[in-house]
Amino acid sequence: MNITHAYAAQDAKSKLAPFDYKPRELREHDVQLEVLFCGVCHSDLHQARNEWKNTVFPVVPGHEIVGRVTAVGAHTHKYKVGDLVGVGCMVDSCRSCPSCDEGLEQYCENGFTGTYNGEDRQTGAITYGGYSTDMIVHEDFVLRVPENLDPAGVAPLLCAGITTYSPLRHWGVGPGKKVGIVGLGGLGHMGVKLAHAMGAHVVLFTTSPSKIEDGKRLGADEVVISKDADQMAQHANSFDFILNTVAAQHDLNPFINLLKRDGNMTLVGAPEHDHPSPHVFDLIFKRRSVAGSLIGGIAETQEMLDFCGKHNIVSDIELIDMNQINDAYERMLKSDVKYRFVIDIDSLRQEAAA
């Protein structure tokens, strides 16, 4: 593999455009894959526009990746040529800290290596992501994709799927539990699907009455318009768990008041500005808690993929060509997608060959 074709941003104000680079040599435990599909995550836009002030340019985004193995290193034993695989938000970690030892690489105390805009631990080179025709990744950070699932719909599971699955599992969501999902976007629609498949009674909270029908189609037992105080009051003190997926600053107190004693609300949306601090007494008098959660470890991500394979769960997507990515970013800012863009990377191969 001499040259990889990709799309990159050259600076914070430039549009994504064709970019070729030479990948690293195949190491003894590496897997080389031909990228088939790559999901478009809101963090891709943040990084491409340096909104988190940590982007190293040029940046090739993409961490929701599905592909086929085309080569393996001499000592690779987990995968073989032809396997359908995935790569998520990480391609390495220190592997020696307590979090890594517990299979929680996303909380690596020395910092995990991001699939893109990360730093290769061996060479110091900056990593490039899935808006590419090919990738090389250590086998320990490659995941097996169930063959019964639509691979394009699987791609967003590698970020949106595990981001919602991990806290649902951690907080014991299952039969007999009343679970709220706040927001019906890329994360929220996966939260509804997964909580429903886990057997919980699922209540969707949305500010948009137009999303009621779709919420029920995705698996919500009830839909509550969160701006309606009367509807909210009907659910006071009744939830075991609430997953808040909203990535915009908002008041957490109305949702905290819906938790029963010992109930938890976990935040997975990453707003540009912090939420106002919640009322302490609302937490104290019911021993309620508010937590956060970040993606999931490699073992848990594989568990999530296997769960989705068993329950035939994929993301609802809109498939786009690579050259539509800049328009997709603008539409994503307007929430004009149901519910996740996925790039058909074959369109990039065709463009590069033209």
Disulfide bonds with the S-S distance in Angstrom:
none
